[in-house]
């Protein structure tokens, strides 16, 4: 479980750095329109949001509160795997080193 915590924390740190970089240096609307004009840009976005939806399904399944699950899902759709990494890190921290509780949440 320690390795999973390290990996999720590294994900939070990496995503924080690239989000700051993207928002301060990049041009979201200009670069986004270029991305959407390329077939592999569209493939990448469909792939990305498929992952977001699957990960959000896990969040909704394991959370006790539907409101909390919806807020995490909104965070996933807007902040990507910054939110996913943070969610996983928090879930690992609060699981009491129990993999079953980590994966299944309220169903464990």
C-alpha positions in Angstrom: 0.0 0.0 0.0 3.0 2.3 0.6 4.0 2.1 -3.0 0.4 3.0 -4.1 0.5 6.1 -1.8 3.8 7.2 -3.2 2.6 6.8 -6.8 -0.7 8.6 -6.2 1.2 11.5 -4.4 3.6 11.7 -7.3 0.6 11.9 -9.6 -0.8 14.8 -7.6 2.6 16.6 -7.7 3.1 16.0 -11.4 -0.4 17.1 -12.3 -0.1 20.2 -10.1 3.1 21.2 -12.0 1.8 20.6 -15.5 -1.6 22.3 -14.7 0.3 25.4 -13.5 2.5 25.3 -16.6 -0.5 24.9 -18.9 -2.6 27.6 -17.4 0.3 30.1 -17.1 2.1 29.5 -20.4 -0.5 27.8 -22.7 -3.4 29.2 -24.6 -6.3 26.9 -23.8 -8.7 28.0 -26.5 -6.2 28.3 -29.3 -4.4 25.1 -28.5 -7.6 23.3 -27.8 -9.0 24.2 -31.2 -5.8 22.8 -32.8 -6.1 19.6 -30.8 -9.7 19.2 -31.9 -8.7 19.7 -35.6 -6.5 16.6 -35.5 -7.8 13.0 -35.7 -5.3 11.9 -33.0 -6.2 14.8 -30.9 -9.9 13.7 -30.9 -8.8 10.1 -30.2 -6.7 11.3 -27.2 -9.6 13.3 -25.8 -12.1 10.4 -26.2 -9.5 8.1 -24.5 -9.0 10.6 -21.7 -12.7 11.1 -21.0 -13.4 7.4 -21.2 -10.8 7.0 -18.4 -12.4 9.9 -16.5 -15.8 8.2 -16.7 -14.6 4.8 -15.6 -12.6 6.3 -12.7 -15.7 8.4 -11.7 -17.8 5.2 -11.7 -15.4 3.8 -9.2 -15.7 6.9 -7.1 -19.5 6.8 -7.2 -19.5 3.1 -6.3 -17.3 3.5 -3.3 -18.5 6.8 -1.8 -21.0 6.9 1.0 -22.4 10.3 0.0 -23.8 10.9 -3.5 -23.1 14.6 -3.1 -19.4 13.9 -2.4 -19.3 11.5 -5.3 -20.8 14.1 -7.7 -18.3 16.7 -6.5 -15.4 14.4 -7.1 -16.8 13.5 -10.5 -17.0 17.2 -11.4 -13.4 17.6 -10.2 -12.4 14.6 -12.4 -14.0 16.1 -15.5 -12.4 19.5 -15.0 -9.0 18.8 -13.4 -8.4 15.3 -14.7 -6.1 13.0 -13.0 -5.0 15.7 -10.6 -8.3 15.0 -8.9 -8.0 11.3 -9.6 -4.6 11.1 -8.0 -5.7 13.2 -5.0 -8.8 11.0 -4.6 -6.8 7.8 -4.7 -4.3 9.2 -2.2 -7.0 10.2 0.2 -8.8 6.8 -0.2 -5.4 5.0 0.5 -4.8 7.2 3.6 -8.3 6.5 5.0 -8.4 2.8 4.2 -6.5 1.8 7.3 -4.1 -0.3 5.0 -7.0 -2.4 4.0 -7.1 -3.0 0.2 -10.7 -4.2 0.3 -11.8 -0.9 2.0 -9.7 1.1 -0.5 -11.3 -0.6 -3.6 -14.8 -1.0 -2.3 -15.3 1.9 0.1 -18.8 1.7 1.7 -19.2 -1.9 0.3 -16.2 -3.3 2.2 
